[in-house]
Amino acid sequence: MKTCFEELFWFIRGSTDNTELRNKNVTIWEANSSRELLDSRGLYDRAQDDLGPVYGFKWRHFNAPYVDCKTDYDRQGIDQLGRIIADLKNPETRTSRRHILSAWNPCQIDEMALPPCHMICQFHVRAGKYLSCALFQRSGDVGLGVPFNIASYAMLTHLLANHCGLVAEEFVHFIGNCHIYEEHLDALKIQLEREPMEFPKIRITDVLPMIEDYTMNHIEWIKPYNSHGAIKMKMSA
């Protein structure tokens, strides 16, 4: 869970620098920020660990010209997440059908180390109080990616609900291309034999001034996350 949520906080800050994740012992972007991967994408001048205008950049600086991961993009591009938060806090716009967060920008796909898999989500408020999230994912790796994506967007919904005075209600997931890699088959057969445990429950302990201020220290486990032992699977291209 720590790895998943640290990546989410990294997205929320708008960062595209893999060294920030590595400094927190989060290694899930190592392969996609390598020299080999960047060169395979034609990004020969991009420094290693600079992922280009990926998820967080799109959430906070959509369509701003991308220079590198060290540049300050303050007030550049469209802060989609900031606009959603402002509208969710406003009773007059809270029930809008336009709370859209998109990571897909055709103009900058070729500048990214990895084109976005979870590409667009929509937030919806029911009865002026209950916040739900619907995610469309163009490509979903059932073994490794999909469980991560579910947990990440569920946590994002909790964070937004807490930050905007709402109650998290539902997560809905659409996957365009849902696939299982052959090398994951044996591992997933093991998983299918396991009885699911009771879902964990969390509480965000504070309401902070800015969405990017939240950290792992603000998550309280009401019911702990209990799981079976790890099942190892390799990330496929």
C-alpha positions in Angstrom: 0.0 0.0 0.0 2.8 2.4 0.8 4.2 2.1 -2.7 0.8 2.7 -4.3 0.0 5.7 -2.2 3.4 7.3 -2.5 3.0 7.1 -6.3 -0.4 8.8 -5.9 1.0 11.6 -3.8 3.8 12.0 -6.5 1.1 12.3 -9.2 -0.8 14.9 -7.1 2.3 17.0 -6.7 2.7 17.0 -10.5 6.1 15.5 -10.4 7.8 13.6 -13.2 11.1 12.9 -11.5 11.7 9.2 -10.6 14.4 10.1 -8.1 11.7 11.4 -5.8 10.1 7.9 -5.7 13.4 6.1 -5.4 14.2 8.3 -2.4 11.1 6.8 -0.8 12.1 3.3 -1.7 9.4 3.1 -4.4 10.9 1.4 -7.5 7.9 0.8 -9.8 9.1 3.4 -12.3 12.7 2.2 -12.5 12.3 0.2 -15.8 10.3 3.0 -17.5 12.8 5.7 -16.5 15.9 3.8 -17.6 18.3 4.9 -20.4 17.3 1.9 -22.4 13.6 2.6 -22.3 14.0 6.3 -23.0 16.1 5.6 -26.0 13.6 3.0 -27.3 11.0 5.9 -27.2 13.4 8.1 -29.2 14.0 10.4 -26.1 17.8 10.4 -26.5 18.2 13.9 -25.0 16.1 13.1 -22.0 18.0 12.5 -18.7 17.6 9.2 -17.1 14.8 9.3 -14.4 13.0 12.1 -16.2 9.7 10.6 -17.3 8.5 13.4 -19.4 4.9 14.9 -19.2 3.3 11.8 -17.6 0.3 11.5 -15.2 1.0 14.1 -12.6 2.1 16.7 -15.2 -1.2 16.2 -17.0 -3.2 16.5 -13.8 -1.6 19.8 -12.7 -0.1 21.4 -15.9 -2.0 20.0 -18.9 -0.5 20.9 -22.2 2.2 23.2 -20.8 5.4 23.0 -22.9 7.6 20.3 -21.2 11.2 21.1 -20.6 12.5 18.6 -18.0 11.5 17.2 -14.6 13.5 20.0 -12.7 11.6 23.0 -14.3 9.1 24.9 -12.2 5.8 24.8 -14.0 3.9 26.9 -11.5 0.8 28.5 -13.2 1.6 26.8 -16.5 -0.9 24.7 -18.4 -4.3 23.7 -17.0 -4.4 22.6 -13.4 -7.2 20.0 -13.9 -7.0 18.7 -10.3 -7.1 22.2 -8.9 -10.2 23.1 -10.9 -12.0 19.9 -9.8 -11.3 20.7 -6.2 -12.5 24.2 -6.5 -15.7 23.0 -8.1 -16.3 20.3 -5.6 -16.0 22.8 -2.8 -18.5 25.1 -4.4 -22.1 24.1 -3.7 -23.2 25.7 -7.0 -20.8 23.5 -9.1 -20.5 20.5 -6.9 -23.0 18.4 -8.9 -21.6 19.3 -12.3 -21.0 16.5 -14.8 -17.7 18.1 -15.9 -15.4 16.9 -13.1 -13.0 15.3 -15.6 -9.3 14.5 -15.0 -7.5 13.4 -18.2 -3.9 12.1 -18.6 -4.3 11.6 -22.3 -2.9 14.4 -24.5 -2.2 13.3 -28.1 0.1 16.4 -28.5 2.6 15.1 -26.0 2.3 11.3 -26.2 5.7 11.0 -27.9 7.4 13.0 -25.1 6.3 10.6 -22.4 8.4 7.6 -21.2 5.1 5.7 -21.1 1.8 6.7 -22.6 -0.9 6.7 -19.9 -2.8 3.5 -19.2 -5.3 4.9 -16.7 -6.2 7.8 -18.9 -9.4 9.6 -17.8 -11.6 9.7 -14.8 -14.8 11.5 -13.9 -16.0 12.4 -10.4 -19.7 12.6 -9.5 -21.5 13.9 -6.5 -24.8 12.3 -5.4 -27.2 14.1 -3.2 -24.8 17.0 -2.7 -22.7 14.8 -0.4 -21.4 11.5 -1.8 -18.4 11.4 -4.1 -17.8 8.7 -6.6 -15.1 8.1 -9.2 -15.4 6.4 -12.6 -12.1 5.5 -14.3 -11.5 4.6 -17.9 -8.3 2.6 -18.4 -7.2 2.0 -22.0 -4.9 -0.9 -21.1 -5.1 -3.1 -18.0 -2.6 -5.7 -16.8 -4.8 -7.9 -14.6 -1.9 -9.4 -12.6 0.0 -6.3 -11.6 -1.5 -3.1 -12.8 -5.2 -3.4 -12.2 -5.1 -4.0 -8.4 -2.7 -1.1 -8.1 -5.0 1.2 -10.1 -8.1 0.3 -8.1 -6.3 1.1 -4.8 -4.8 4.3 -6.1 -8.0 5.8 -7.5 -10.0 4.6 -4.5 -7.5 6.5 -2.3 -7.7 9.6 -4.6 -11.5 9.5 -4.1 -11.1 9.4 -0.3 -8.6 12.2 -0.4 -10.8 14.5 -2.5 -13.9 13.7 -0.5 -12.0 14.5 2.8 -10.5 17.7 1.3 -13.8 19.0 -0.1 -16.1 18.1 2.8 -17.7 15.1 1.0 -18.1 11.4 1.7 -16.4 8.8 -0.5 -19.0 6.4 -1.9 -18.1 4.3 -5.0 -15.3 3.5 -7.5 -16.3 2.3 -11.0 -13.7 0.8 -13.3 -13.9 0.5 -17.1 -11.0 -1.2 -19.0 -10.7 -0.9 -22.8 -8.1 -3.7 -23.2 -8.0 -6.0 -20.2 -5.3 -8.6 -20.5 -3.4 -11.4 -18.7 0.2 -12.1 -19.8 1.1 -15.7 -20.3 3.9 -15.5 -17.7 1.3 -14.4 -15.1 -1.1 -17.4 -15.6 0.4 -19.7 -12.9 0.5 -16.9 -10.4 -3.1 -15.8 -11.0 -4.3 -19.4 -10.7 -2.8 -19.4 -7.2 -4.6 -16.2 -6.5 -7.9 -17.5 -7.6 -7.7 -20.3 -5.0 -7.4 -17.8 -2.2 -10.3 -16.6 -0.1 -10.5 -12.7 -0.1 -10.0 -11.2 3.3 -12.1 -8.4 4.8 -11.5 -5.1 3.0 -9.4 -2.5 4.9 -10.9 0.8 5.9 -9.1 4.1 6.2 -9.6 7.6 7.5 -7.8 10.8 6.5 -6.9 12.4 9.8 -6.8 16.1 8.8 -8.1 18.6 6.3 -5.0 20.4 5.0 -4.8 23.7 3.1 -3.6 22.1 -0.2 -4.2 18.7 -1.8 -0.4 18.2 -2.3 0.2 18.6 1.5 -1.1 15.1 2.3 1.3 12.3 3.1 1.2 8.8 4.4 1.2 10.3 7.9 -2.3 11.5 7.3 -3.8 8.1 6.6 -5.2 6.2 9.6 -6.1 2.5 9.2 -9.5 1.9 10.9 -9.3 -1.7 9.7 -5.8 -2.8 8.8 -4.9 -4.1 5.4 -4.4 -7.9 5.8 -3.4 -10.0 2.9 -2.2 -13.4 1.9 1.5 -13.8 1.1 3.0 -12.1 -1.9 2.7 -13.7 -5.4 5.6 -12.6 -7.5 5.0 -11.5 -11.1 7.3 -9.6 -13.5 6.2 -6.5 -15.3 5.7 -7.0 -19.0 6.2 -4.5 -21.8 
